[in-house]
Amino acid sequence: MASLRTLVVLAIALPFFSSCASYFVRQDCNEIDWFRYGRDTALTGKRLTGDATVKKCEKVEANVDHVALDRGFKVGMEIYCDPDTAYQIGRRGDFYSMAMCD
């Protein structure tokens, strides 16, 4: 009987804890500077398509500023694709994604 009671309590409490976790994730997402996030993503040679942070924030219905994210990504791409930047990345021995630039 005690195990049935425990299961009922867990079944009732689980959605509560899940919604609390979503609340905190949403709060974290709402504090992201989306322009900077987009720029920094481009500067690491990565695309935004399938980005885990963006997906996570969209899943909890946070305020993802897609316009700022896109603008920041484009600014980061300009910097990343500059020949001087490519040279510096290569000098450091870091990975450079040629597919990112035309």
Secondary structure in CASP SS format (residue, H / E / C, confidence):
PFRMAT SS
TARGET T0000
AUTHOR 0000-0000-0000
METHOD secondary structure of the structure
MODEL  1
M C 1.00
A H 1.00
S H 1.00
L H 1.00
R H 1.00
T H 1.00
L H 1.00
V H 1.00
V H 1.00
L H 1.00
A H 1.00
I H 1.00
A H 1.00
L H 1.00
P H 1.00
F H 1.00
F H 1.00
S H 1.00
S H 1.00
C H 1.00
A H 1.00
S H 1.00
Y H 1.00
F H 1.00
V H 1.00
R H 1.00
Q H 1.00
D H 1.00
C H 1.00
N H 1.00
E C 1.00
I C 1.00
D C 1.00
W H 1.00
F H 1.00
R H 1.00
Y H 1.00
G H 1.00
R H 1.00
D H 1.00
T H 1.00
A H 1.00
L H 1.00
T C 1.00
G C 1.00
K C 1.00
R C 1.00
L C 1.00
T C 1.00
G C 1.00
D C 1.00
A H 1.00
T H 1.00
V H 1.00
K H 1.00
K H 1.00
C H 1.00
E H 1.00
K H 1.00
V C 1.00
E C 1.00
A C 1.00
N C 1.00
V C 1.00
D C 1.00
H H 1.00
V H 1.00
A H 1.00
L H 1.00
D H 1.00
R H 1.00
G H 1.00
F H 1.00
K H 1.00
V H 1.00
G H 1.00
M H 1.00
E H 1.00
I H 1.00
Y H 1.00
C C 1.00
D C 1.00
P H 1.00
D H 1.00
T H 1.00
A H 1.00
Y H 1.00
Q H 1.00
I H 1.00
G H 1.00
R H 1.00
R H 1.00
G C 1.00
D C 1.00
F C 1.00
Y C 1.00
S C 1.00
M H 1.00
A H 1.00
M H 1.00
C C 1.00
D C 1.00
END
